């Protein structure tokens, strides 16, 4: 996955916005409804990585399956975040799913329509 592809994927998700609270070298993707982070990436980093929110059990399994490519979140809560190296070693489809899952974990819920009485 390329940096441009990662940006496009993140911004294609509902209510997603890109911010730069840590400087212009680090993209932080949040949901506009509740301002929660679902992805962080130094797009020009070497290696190119993305940190994503992840279910703790899934995180453990992914780290076992891809020990050199998926690690506990860099400078983040190690239980709830993973950092994925985007050099092609992790299948593209899995990276896309991990981004979507991260977004789903933080996206704001849409209130239900009021019920008729």
C-alpha positions, -999 to 999 in steps of 0.1 A, spaced: 0 0 0 13 35 -9 9 66 13 -16 80 -12 -37 48 -11 -37 49 27 -49 85 27 -76 77 1 -88 46 21 -89 65 54 -107 95 39 -133 72 21 -147 61 54 -177 79 69 -170 111 88 -132 106 84 -110 137 85 -72 141 83 -54 162 108 -18 171 117 -17 177 155 19 163 157 33 183 128 29 180 90 49 148 88 23 127 107 -12 122 94 -38 116 120 -71 103 108 -101 109 131 -139 107 129 -154 141 127 -184 131 148 -165 124 180 -130 134 171 -115 100 180 -83 88 162 -85 56 142 -52 57 122 -18 75 125 9 74 99 42 91 91 34 90 54 71 96 45 84 73 71 110 46 65 96 20 70 62 32 60 38 22 88 3 29 101 -9 25 136 -45 13 141 -69 6 169 -75 -31 172 -94 -56 194 -70 -70 219 -76 -106 210 -73 -100 173 -42 -79 180 -25 -108 197 -33 -132 169 -21 -108 142 12 -102 161 18 -139 162 10 -144 125 31 -114 113 57 -110 141 81 -86 122 53 -67 105 26 -62 131 38 -50 165 22 -33 195 12 3 188 43 26 186 39 52 214 3 40 220 -16 18 243 -1 -16 235 -33 -35 243 -56 -16 220 -33 -4 191 -11 -21 165 15 -7 142 16 -23 107 46 -21 84 32 -14 49 60 -29 27 38 -55 11 44 -83 36 9 -79 51 -17 -87 24 -33 -55 10 -68 -69 17 -59 -74 54 -45 -39 57 -78 -25 43 -98 -46 67 -77 -35 96 -82 2 87 -120 -4 84 -121 -23 117 -102 5 134 -126 31 121 -156 10 132 -142 8 167 -142 46 171 -169 59 148 -197 77 164 -230 60 166 -259 75 147 -289 81 170 -319 61 161 -349 78 148 -375 86 175 -400 59 179 -436 66 173 -458 64 203 
